[in-house]
Amino acid sequence: MAKDVINVDGQDIVVREDTAKAFRGVHWALWSIGAFIVIAGILFVIFFIGAASDGNVERPSQIQNTNSR
């Protein structure tokens, strides 16, 4: 059985290779989800600020009335 070393709480622990792969896979997945949330939040803020900073605040009913003319 192949062994591998993982780092848990600053300590190196020798575990089986499949356990180490699962450990690294879970950490990779959590970092990926976190990065997705951060990127989505940044995009939301950018688009929200862009939409709010044009100086023209209109309700959807006002937008619909101006387009129908």
matplotlib code that plots the C-alpha trace (Angstrom):
import matplotlib.pyplot as plt

x = [0.0, 1.4, 1.8, 1.6, 2.1, -0.5, -0.2, -3.0, -2.8, 0.9, 1.8, 2.8, 0.8, 1.5, -1.7, -2.7, -2.4, -6.2, -6.8, -4.3, -5.9, -9.4, -8.0, -6.4, -9.6, -11.8, -9.5, -9.3, -13.1, -13.6, -11.0, -12.8, -16.2, -14.7, -13.1, -16.4, -18.2, -15.6, -15.6, -19.4, -19.5, -17.0, -19.0, -22.2, -20.6, -19.2, -22.5, -24.5, -22.2, -22.3, -26.1, -26.5, -23.9, -25.5, -27.3, -30.7, -32.9, -36.0, -38.6, -39.4, -42.8, -41.0, -38.6, -41.5, -43.4, -40.5, -39.8, -43.4, -43.4]
y = [0.0, 3.4, 6.0, 9.8, 12.7, 15.4, 18.5, 18.8, 21.7, 22.2, 18.5, 16.1, 12.9, 9.7, 8.3, 6.0, 7.4, 7.4, 9.2, 11.9, 12.3, 12.6, 15.2, 17.3, 17.0, 18.3, 21.2, 22.0, 21.9, 24.2, 26.7, 26.6, 27.2, 30.1, 31.6, 31.3, 33.2, 35.9, 36.4, 36.4, 39.0, 41.2, 41.1, 41.9, 44.9, 46.1, 45.8, 47.2, 50.3, 50.7, 50.5, 52.9, 55.5, 56.6, 59.3, 58.3, 56.3, 54.9, 52.4, 49.6, 51.2, 54.4, 52.5, 50.7, 54.0, 55.7, 52.7, 52.6, 56.1]
z = [0.0, -1.0, 1.7, 1.3, 3.7, 4.4, 6.5, 9.2, 11.7, 11.0, 11.5, 8.8, 9.0, 7.0, 5.4, 2.6, -0.9, -1.5, 1.8, 0.8, -2.6, -1.0, 1.5, -1.2, -3.4, -0.6, 0.0, -3.7, -4.0, -1.0, -2.5, -5.9, -4.4, -2.3, -5.4, -7.3, -4.5, -4.4, -8.2, -8.3, -5.5, -7.3, -10.5, -8.6, -6.9, -10.2, -12.1, -9.1, -8.9, -12.7, -12.7, -9.7, -10.8, -14.1, -12.1, -13.4, -11.0, -12.6, -11.6, -14.1, -14.8, -15.8, -18.1, -19.8, -20.4, -22.0, -24.3, -25.6, -27.0]

ax = plt.figure().add_subplot(projection="3d")
ax.plot(x, y, z, "-o")
ax.set_aspect("equal")
plt.show()
